[in-house]
């Protein structure tokens, strides 16, 4: 029994209204989260201010703050103005990820760090590092953040980096290091390929008139970029003031002579090797994207871990300032785990805390007061996190109610449950997802047409993520109509465990594990199992690519049509599953109608495949029998498309909430990369057209020459015929 177009039109209209209500629920949840965050930030301001006063030595611990203190007391001296030296340096090198970016040279500059603050407004977020007078830069404050433009629905439409323009003091640039090159004359030499200059053998210089043969050549100082934590305060690219070109943020990394030589070499390479500029551009885009993601991760760590948990990090680190700490001269050597004069370096990746008793009596009193402030901060953080958890749970509950209404609308048609009100609604919606290209195969479509509902349900019964268990749990459920002729159970279910960065509620990094729920695997009816296929003259059953392999234990590669064995194949399959599940819970649940309308397929899907598909599968089966790496039979259409689609999908994976720093930074990098890639694709396309035109021109010329020769022969034959007629006297 078919469904009239009027019923479909009416139901889609009602579903569209439900989807709009879902967006309103999302806005309401975002407003509740913003309110909770603003309330938390305002409430902790006094604690952060007091922390700064104690650390900097502007104020002494009060009697109340020293309650319960059992350490040594100061006798016969005043501790005013001493505070807690090198507090923020110890904090930063105690954070596992940040410590990997901090070099020894950076540590000397971070001695002068007096405070770290976070500011957030309607237009974005910002971290500020406050410095005392130091020998490295004139800046009193270093800033890094994101400026965000949002649309009417609150979604980010443009993300721009906010960075710092360093005012380096002479010899204080931490982004470069000097390299002395021996054997280079102090006199300017001619350049190869330039007027007035001749190429010389490397390492040799011809003796000119007036030169002293015994004169030693002066060493030449060169500069090279070097790793530094302070690179975080610069954006991956900055706009040049001349020509509008993007240049690196370290213009001093190359001197003028080297830059000219590189430009010449680049031009030569681009002319000699076709596509070289595209490869270089792609490599630069990859580096920019990686840098943006790395900086986004650091920004998120500073906001969510360093500022609110500073005292905890300090206690986990060395805490001990050895003799001669301040004013240690700069060093050019790179990172190492050995002790440096003035510091007891934190163990990389270790958990060894410092010795509190090694601190001065005054520093121990300040630290005791700071512990009390940290305890208050911890209570505030837990209260804020609980408010976030409850706001998200309330929003999820409302969305599930809307999903129940959507399910009821899709199940009704002329008073009969046997026919869905909108045929193939969920099949079309699923096919609108990017990752479904590799998951939904031709032979799966008939079975998926019996879908009545798709849900992703977050588990709010379990405790919210914590540092001890930084995970969130959710379940993917697919409901099918009882008349489904393929399997007897009506619900397929799979449970997922997500890792949460820093025990965040909304910032999900990846899927930690997945498991098919009890009774969640298809109970196939006889001869209907889509995950196997009869192969060969004896009709033996072999594994076949199928969407339903998602709900079959140990068959994940089968679901995404990935051949081969080993960790690489498993990793690719897990990545694709993670992307598909992420799209289902972030897009399908809230944009099902839009996805449905983006895909157009026939309402009546024939059972099985066409003759052409069978021919392709027979060829695939033959290839499988001859090969050794295949483990299951591939669907012909998906075998052709899966490789291309997987290549298209390698990029930034959107995780967690819309406001996370690394997600926004990655989105900005992805947007830049897409624009530049489109430009590169246009250039490559034009180059291809020109080459094709050149080949066509040669072929055309050959054709003209051949036709001209034929015409000349024909004219000669015609003249011979006329002469013969004239001689014969025929009229």
Secondary structure, DSSP 8 states (H G I E B T S, - for coil): ----HHHHHHHHHHHHHHHHHHHHHHHHHHHHHHHHHHHHHHHHHHHHHHHHHHHHTSS---TTTTTT--S----SS--TTT--TTHHHHHHHHSHHHHTT--HHHHHHHTTEEEEEEEEETTEEEEEEEE-S-SSBS-SEEEEEEEEEE-TTS-EEEEEEE-----B-TT--TTEEEEEESS--SS----TTSTT-----TT-----TT--TT-----EEEEEE---GGGGGS-S-EE-SSTT-EE-S-GGGS-HHHHHHHHHHHHHHHHHSTTHHHHHHHHHHHHHHHHHHHHHHHHHHIIIIITTTHHHHHHHS---B-TT-TT---------SS--TTB----TT------GGGS-HHHHHHHHHHHHHHHHHHHHHHHHHHHHHHHHHHHHHHHHHHHHHHHHHHH-STT-SSS-SSTTHHHHHHHTSGGGGGT--GGGHHHHTTEEEEEEEE--SS----SSS-EEEEEEEEEE-TT-SSBS-SEEEEEEEEEEGGG-SS-EEEEEEEEE-TT-S--B-TT--TTEEEETTTTEEEEB--GGGGGSTT-HHHHTT--S-SHHHHHHHHHHHHHHHHHIIIIIHHHHHHHHHT----SS--SS--HHHHHHHHHHHHHHHH-SS--SB--HHHHHHHHHHHHHT-S----S-TT-HHHHHHHHHHHHHHHHHHHHHHHHHHHHHHHHHHHHHHHHHHHHHHHHHHHHHHHHHHHHHHHHHHHHT--
